[in-house]
Amino acid sequence: MARGAAFLGSEQAILAGAMSWVSERHLVAAMSNAGIFGVIACGAMTPELLDAEIEGTKALTAKPFGVNLITMHPDLDALIDICAKHQVGHVVLAGGLPPGGAIEKIKASGAKVICFAPALALAKKLIRSGVDALVIEGMEAGGHIGPVSTSVLAQEMLPTIAEQLPVFVAGGIGRGEAIAGYLEMGAAGVQLGTRFVCATECIAHPNFKKAFIRASARDAVASVQIDPRLPVIPVRALKNSSSELFTAKQREVAQLLDEGKVEMLEAQLQIERYWAGALRRAVIDGDVENGSVMAGQSVGMVTKEEPLADIVATLTGEAAIALDRRAA
């Protein structure tokens, strides 16, 4: 993990997946204090809210942490300015290709830029654009997902791009043996999210955590796109009534598109705002039946609530034993 750890400035090259409403100051600070790299999930925050969240995180840890920004956020430029104001060292851009000038603006502040690449062609394009690191995330992950599994993406992409820049592998990772495997394949580190939701430091509602502990891998399912004209990125979450609510929301937005009442970008923003609200209902309010319980398929390996430091120690211990066994 030396290369990834040096890039992040953390003890372990474990990058925290940014989860809206979950990855806030308390969990992010606990992650960085435990030796991994915490990342604030900006999500739909206003610049003022992000400003306060970064300030709050800095009050809880002196270790480095990053900020995840959604590329389609209407205030993206202002959010980048907030990160620069606080001298955030790493900015993760999620939700599609960054708009023109975003990468350059972030790098001009001295920060490193990390982007998601769900395909090799996109990875090469992002490398040419000047990104400093990539995350290749498979469909097993929670939240917004692509169409290809983590193991296939890793086999296809790592041999081609891992020597050019640090690459973090994400999606479906729940044990240290898997971390060891991807490191051996050339990854500089990994990204995990689902595994950390049931940390005692996580502010998620007890109902949300109980849903994770009770779930098996097959309970984490991907949402269905009902209208091909509305490019909705699938979301993986635990099965509940919110799936039907999302179908209804898609129909509502598609009708607005038909009637010319909204442009495509606004339609996509409405979908994103829907997810932000549905996720809040589950994470903060504890409504795990009507809210969105976003989770990756590694949720089946989440079996109890425990301190974050213990989760990290377990993962790194398993990885070390696996690597030692293979070396022997």
Salt bridges, closest charged atoms under 4 A:
GLU11 OE2 - LYS63 NZ 3.40
GLU24 OE1 - HIS26 ND1 2.72
ASP51 OD2 - LYS85 NZ 3.01
ASP51 OD1 - HIS86 NE2 2.46
GLU53 OE2 - ARG25 NE 3.08
GLU55 OE1 - HIS86 ND1 3.77
ASP77 OD1 - LYS105 NZ 4.00
ASP81 OD1 - LYS105 NZ 3.10
ASP132 OD1 - LYS107 NZ 2.88
GLU177 OE2 - ARG175 NH2 2.95
GLU184 OE1 - ARG326 NH1 2.68
ASP227 OD2 - ARG229 NH2 2.46
GLU252 OE2 - LYS249 NZ 3.24
ASP258 OD1 - ARG229 NH1 2.33
GLU259 OE1 - LYS261 NZ 3.07
GLU266 OE2 - ARG273 NH1 3.25
GLU272 OE2 - HIS144 NE2 3.14
ASP285 OD1 - ARG280 NH1 3.41
GLU305 OE2 - LYS209 NZ 2.76
GLU306 OE2 - ARG195 NH1 3.93
GLU318 OE2 - ARG175 NH1 3.35
